[in-house]
């Protein structure tokens, strides 16, 4: 029940600023809602080719050089995290923060469409297949599965569940677990110099 908060770190003489936001909630990776949140996060910010954060903050408004989100949950403890990251000009940090909150609220309010889900599901499953073509990535996956007492059957079942997801299930899971008011936001950059320069102009 940690409340949301904002923290600013001044880093003089750094050209770029970083934006990091996150929240934690109780969930393991064998929870019924886990597959829906994996895809919900893929749509929100982790899709390699397209995501809501990327489309809004980088493509449409040109505020960030890099932006995205990640979601993960422990195999052992009820501990799941959603993290949002961006790199931008220090002068844009306020607009980046505003856009992140607006897109997260829009995701929860309006939900994902069936068409959006179909596109994301195809992209996610293809990325998983490509990842398994790398010996290093496959070795890491097998090691993690063994540590959790699992086999590749777990991965196959996860992909089956993702394949069967409906947009209603994804939206219900997002609304049940993601609470924007609990976001912890940390920004770091040369805000004082940039603010002074802007005021001087």
TASULNOR-V614140 format. One record per residue. N is the residue number from 1. BURIAL is 1 if it has 9 or more other C-alpha atoms within 8 Angstrom, else 0. D_LAST is the distance of its C-alpha to the last C-alpha in whole Angstrom. Layout:
n,burial,d_last
N,BURIAL,D_LAST
N,BURIAL,D_LAST
//
This chain:
n,burial,d_last
1,0,44
2,0,40
3,0,38
4,1,34
5,0,31
6,0,28
7,0,27
8,0,24
9,0,24
10,1,21
11,1,22
12,1,19
13,0,19
14,0,20
15,0,19
16,1,20
17,1,21
18,1,24
19,1,25
20,1,29
21,1,31
22,1,35
23,1,38
24,0,41
25,1,44
26,0,48
27,1,50
28,1,52
29,1,52
30,0,55
31,0,54
32,0,55
33,0,51
34,1,50
35,1,50
36,1,48
37,1,45
38,1,45
39,1,45
40,1,43
41,1,40
42,1,41
43,1,40
44,1,37
45,1,35
46,1,37
47,1,39
48,0,38
49,0,38
50,0,37
51,1,36
52,1,34
53,1,31
54,1,31
55,1,31
56,1,28
57,1,26
58,1,26
59,0,28
60,0,26
61,0,23
62,0,22
63,1,21
64,1,23
65,1,24
66,1,28
67,1,29
68,1,32
69,1,35
70,1,38
71,1,41
72,1,44
73,1,47
74,1,50
75,0,53
76,0,54
77,0,52
78,1,51
79,1,47
80,1,45
81,1,41
82,1,38
83,1,35
84,1,32
85,1,30
86,1,27
87,1,24
88,1,21
89,1,17
90,1,16
91,0,13
92,1,16
93,1,19
94,0,19
95,0,20
96,1,22
97,1,24
98,0,24
99,1,26
100,1,28
101,1,29
102,0,30
103,1,32
104,1,34
105,1,35
106,1,35
107,1,38
108,1,40
109,0,40
110,0,40
111,1,42
112,1,43
113,0,45
114,0,48
115,0,47
116,1,44
117,1,46
118,0,48
119,0,46
120,1,44
121,1,48
122,0,49
123,1,46
124,1,46
125,1,50
126,0,49
127,0,47
128,0,49
129,0,52
130,0,50
131,1,49
132,1,53
133,0,53
134,0,52
135,0,54
136,0,52
137,1,50
138,1,54
139,0,55
140,0,52
141,0,53
142,1,57
143,0,56
144,0,54
145,1,57
146,1,60
147,0,58
148,0,58
149,0,61
150,1,61
151,1,61
152,0,60
153,0,61
154,0,59
155,0,56
156,0,58
157,0,59
158,1,55
159,1,54
160,0,57
161,1,56
162,1,52
163,0,54
164,0,56
165,1,53
166,0,52
167,1,49
168,0,50
169,1,51
170,1,47
171,1,46
172,0,48
173,1,47
174,1,44
175,1,44
176,0,46
177,0,45
178,0,41
179,0,39
180,0,35
181,0,35
182,1,37
183,1,34
184,1,33
185,1,29
186,1,28
187,1,24
188,1,23
189,1,20
190,1,17
191,1,15
192,0,14
193,0,12
194,1,11
195,1,10
196,0,9
197,0,6
198,0,5
199,0,5
200,0,4
201,0,0
//
